[in-house]
Amino acid sequence: MQFFDTHIHLADFENTTPDDLMKSLKQAGIQKCICVCSRPQDFDKVAAFARSYPATVVPAFGLHPWYVGELSEGFETELERFLKMFEGALIGECGFDRLKNPDFEAQKEVFERQLSLAQTYHRPLLLHAVKADIWLQKYLPVLPKKSVFHSYSSSAEFLKQILKCELYISVNKRFFRKSDSGKIILQTPIERLVVETDAPFQSELADLQTVVSEIAQIKQMSLEKTAEILYSNATEILNNG
């Protein structure tokens, strides 16, 4: 079986070489991954991974809401430069975090800059959304199709709105700690679901197969078929046409 990790921070792995990291991905069955940024300082590192391992690594460039206070002049120009450099690149990770920072206006400004570029270049967003349903609600109809709510932590009710807008949710090992995780998986059509590790932060590379297995059990599908569909879903997100 092959897996597609739709959210990983390759630039944040320590004490390992890029080649060894790629070997670890393969050992975990991860054939392909989307490597995300947290801040502009990551852009060159992520670009290097994408150039060195183009068959495995898809880059995503963006500014995480935790770091809006570090926004530098020329951020949009730099982000746009990398989007032009990599035609298949996504934008992320970006979004809102009301738990970490109650300042909506600061996050709004940064998010809308990234959203504007996503709309211009027809790139999906990889969305960080923590306790921020009310902030994101008005943006749902204008988000680029195929955008992904990474590490989904919102309610089953908010999920209904996401699905109406042809968006995806991504889950990792931590998701299954939620009391309503089974309900959310059942409510989500398998075609709108992808998986991730968010390594090295929320889980380990080897956990991705466990996540796929959990989904297969809840959906009452075979592990092999579930893995195949989830991989296909992730591939479809990359199709910006």
N, C-alpha and C positions, 0 to 999 in steps of 0.2 A: 504493500500500500504506500501511496505517496500523500503527503500532507502539505498544505499551503498555509504558512504562518502569516496572517495579514497585519500583524503589528509586533515589531521587535525593534529594540534599540541596540543595534550591533555596535554602535560607537561607544556604548557604555559598558561593554564587557571588559573586565580587567584581567591581567595576568594570563592572556592568551593571544596568540598571533592570529591574524585574519585567516590564514590557511588552516590553522587548527580549528578555528571557529566554524569554517565551512565544513570541515570533516565532522564536527559535532552535530551540525545541522543534518548532514546526510545520515549519520548514525541514528538520529531521532526520526528518520523518515521524512524530514522536511526537505522537499524538493525545491521549493520556491518560498520567498518571503518578501514582505514589504518592510523595508528599513526606514523607520521614521526619525525625525529630528525633534528635539525639544526647544532648540534655540539656534540662532544663526551660526554660532560657533561650531555647530555640528555639520553644517552644510558641506564643507570640504571633505570631512571624514566619510559622510554618507555617500557623497559623489565618488570617492575613491573605492568604496565597496562595490558600487554599481558598475564602475568601469572595470574593476578587476574580476568581478564575478557576474557578468551580465546575464548568464543563464539562470542564476539563482536569485540575485538581489534586484528588487524594484525599489527605487528611491522615493521618498516622500519628504518634502521640505516644508517647514512651518515653524510657528512660534507657539509653544505650549502656554496656556493661560496662567500657569504658575509664574511665568517669567515676563509678564507684560511690563513690569517695572524696569526691565533691562532693554526695552525697545530702543534701538539706535536709529539715528537719522540715516535714511537711505535703505531702510529695511525692505520696503516694497521693491525697490530697484534690484536689490540683491536676490530676493526671492524670485522675481520675474526672470532674472538672468539664469538661475538654475532651472526654472521651468522650461525655458527655451533650450537650454543645454540638453535636457532629458525630456524628450517628447512624451514619454510614457510615465513621467513622474506624477505623483499625487501631491496633495497639499495636506500637511499634518506633521505633528499632531497639533490641532488647534481646537478652540472651543471656549467653554465656560466652566468655572469651578466656584460655586457659591460657598462651598464648605471652606475652601482654602482662602478665598478672597471675596468679601461681600461687596466690593466696589464694581458695580455693573458697568458704569460708564467707561472705565479704563479697559475692561475686557472687551466691551462692545466695540470700541474704536479699533482695537487690534484685530478682532475677529472679522469685522466688516471689511477691513483692508484685504484680508486673506480671502474672504468670500468673493470680493470683487474680482480678484485674479482668477479664482476658481471658475467663475462665470465666464470671464473673458477667454480663458484657455480650455474650457470644458474639461476641467479636472475634478474628480471626486475629492471630497474632504474626508479626512480621518478625524473624527470628532471625539474630543474629550468632553464629557458632560457629567458633572457631579453636582447633585442637588440643584440642577439648573433648568429643569423642565420649563418653568415659567419664563425663563429668559430666552430659551431656544424656540419656544412655541411659534412665535411670529415668523421665524426664519424657515420653518419647515417647508413651506410651499416654494421657496426660492433657492433652496439648497440644490446643488447639482445632483442630478440623478446618479444613483449608485454610490452616493456618499455613505460612510459607515460610522455608526455609533460604536466606538471602540469600548471594550470592557463594559458592556451594558449593565447599568446599575439603576435604571429608572423603573417605573411601574409598568404593570401590564396595560394600564389605561393609556399611558403615554405611547406605548408600543403601537397601539391601534392607529394613532396619528402618523407615526413614522412609516408604517406599512402602507398607508394610503398615499404617501408621497413617493413611493417606489425607492425607499432607502433600505439599507441593510443594518443588522446588528451583528456585532462580533462578541464572542464569549471566550473566557479563559477559565482556568481551574478555579480561580477565586469566585467566579460567578455562581458556582454550585453550592456556595455557602448560603446563598439567599434562600429564604423559606419558600419563595414563590418561583424558584428557578425552573422547576418542572412545568409549572403553568405557563411561563413565558416561552419555554421551548415548544410546548404544544401549540401555543397561540401563533408562533412564528412559522410561516410556511418555510419548508426546508430550503426553498429557492432564495430566501432572503436572509439566510444565516451563513456566517463565516466564523472561523475560529482563529485564535491567536494565543501567543504565550505572554506577550508584553515582557519578555525576558530582557534583561536580567532582574526585573523588578517584581512582577506579580507571580511568575511561575518559572519553571525550568523547561528546557527544550523537550525533555522526555515526557513532559506532562501533556503535550498536544494530543498524543494518541489517546490518553485517558479522557480528555475532553470530547474527542470524537466518539469514543466508546459510550460516554454518558449520554450524548445526544442520540446515538443509535438505540440505546435501551429505551429512552423516553419516547422516541418516535416509533419504536418497535420495527426497526429496520436492521438489516445486517450491517456489521461494521464496515465491510468492504464497500457496499453500496453507499452508505453514509459518507465515507471518506471520498468516494468518487464525486458525489454531488457537491460536497463542500469545496473540493478542489476546483470544480467547474465554476462554482459561484464566484470564487476569488478571481479566477481567470476572467470572468465576465466583467468584474469591476474594473479591470484594466483596459477594457475595450471602450475607448473614449469616443468611438464613432457614433 
